[in-house]
Amino acid sequence: MITRFYLKEHLSFKEVALEFDQNFIIFTGPSGAGKSILMEALLSLFGIKECDAKMIEASIERNLNLIDLGIEEDHPNIFKLIKSKSTRYFINNQQISKKNIKIISKSVVNYLTLREFTEFENENLLTLLDAIASKDNKKHQQLYEKYQQTYHRFLEATKALQKITQEEKKVEELKEFTQFEIQKIETISPNVDEYETLMIQKKELSKKEKIETALSQAQEIFAYRTKVNEALNLLNIESTFFDDTLNELESIFSDASSRLDELDDLDIESLLNRIEKLSELKRKHGSIQEALIYLEKKKEELIHYENLKFEKEKLQEKQNILDQEVHNLAEKLSQNRQKALKVLQNRVEHYLNLLYLQDIHFTQKPSELSSMGQDSISVSLKQTKLTKVSAGELNRLRLALLAASSEFIQSDGGILILDEIDANLSGKESMSIASVLQVLSKTYQIFAISHQPQLSSCAQMHFLVHKTKDESSVTLLDEEGRIKELSRMISGEEITQEAIEFAKSLREDKS
């Protein structure tokens, strides 16, 4: 729940600091005082609305699974909006995109706008029915999980079968291409280190003539062996080191001559052709090693194409078995949901009766198989599609569904924001909405704007939004203040004694 809300410099509001310790919170005040502006600021903090406030901040006591978005969880979690040239969002002092703010808010905030049908979408209704079914039948959740696992396997088998059927249509072309790719590499028949060895040989060949000339000229050093030894003896210097050096040099020159003789046996044209072929493989595959890996892969593909018919028959058999299994599981889900739908119908009707609405009808029909089963749930009110009913009726229906849902899901609560939910309703209808909101407040933290005393009298916290000159402010009302404000709502600015008595009677009923 939101425990603290702070607003700075937004239109007629200079600064607002509010604290909340209850779940049913109402904002009232004269027209133009700034109630909707205040609510707009709260909604903008969650990325639902836009506003030009310099800063908005709220503390939320709730685990939000922020780690999934790379944000560290805190207690409470602090949401902040700061606007200068652009709007920036923060959670626990870590900046976050508006897109991710909306993702988080979707699981926390439910805003009843004038015409919204999210709760009646098929996926959400099926989730609700499964929650109801699980409450009555402990094995329903296991059935649903088994269905999803089987459906996933069925989907994989179907995709694999579609792929193999497509391959079958062009298998000869694929086989021919694969054989061509295999033949290209096998004709060259490369070895992993061959290219590097050949490049060394090519380098040596390019220097062969220069090496031969250099070696021939260098041989003259050995003609001076005797002269050098005589000079060393005359100087009384041991000549062994000189003899060892010349012996080592003779060995090096001999090895070099042998390598040059081997190069004479090489066919330079064949060497260059071989290097060019290996270079082509390296250009195409990155390395000789990768070319050999590609060769093995193509050989496996060729075996696959040659065994395609056999694989298709096996896949077809697997898909048929899974198709039967998934439809059987879907049928069992449908039967459980059919029972749950009667429970839902009964609970929604209960709340609609409180709201002076009748003739709600849920219809379950078979649909195309999906990850949630084969059920399509539609809703009508007075035999009219929801898109055709009035905004007031739609919002009361949504409240009834939320109240019914709260009996089975959303046990950890959420935030429900209502903007003049009782606008243009009679006192009796407003009181009926208050009764349902009192039920919802056991699960949700509710923030509502109201112009009706009936609804306002039921709230656990009552804030008055008022304006002095051009500046708006918000005050938490005590009991005396509530009676005064309710009286104003009843009789207008000229408060009568009858209005005061009626206001007191409304509050006494809530004691």
Secondary structure, DSSP 8 states (H G I E B T S, - for coil): -EEEEEEEEETTEEEEEEE--SSEEEEE-STTSSHHHHHHHHHHHTTSS----SEEEEEE-S---GGGGT----SSEEEEEEESSSEEEEETTEEE-HHHHHHHHHTTEEEE-SS--GGGSHHHHHHHHHHHHHHH-TTHHHHHHHHHHHHHHHHHHHHHHHHHHHHHHTHHHHHHHHHHHHHHHHHH---TTHHHHHHHHHHHHHTHHHHHHHHHHHGGGGGGHHHHHHHHHHTT---HHHHHHHHHHHHHHHHHHHHHHHHHTS-HHHHHHHHHHHHHHHHHHSSHHHHHHHHHHHHHHHHHHHTHHHHHHHHHHHHHHHHHHHHHHHHHHHHHHHHHHHHHHHHHHHHHHHTT---EEEEEEEEEEETTEEEEEEEEETTEEGGGS-HHHHHHHHHHHHHHHTTTS-TT-EEEEEESTTTT--HHHHHHHHHHHHHHTTTEEEEEE-S-HHHHTT-SEEEEEEEETTEEEEEE--HHHHHHHHHHHHH-SS--HHHHHHHHHHHHHT-
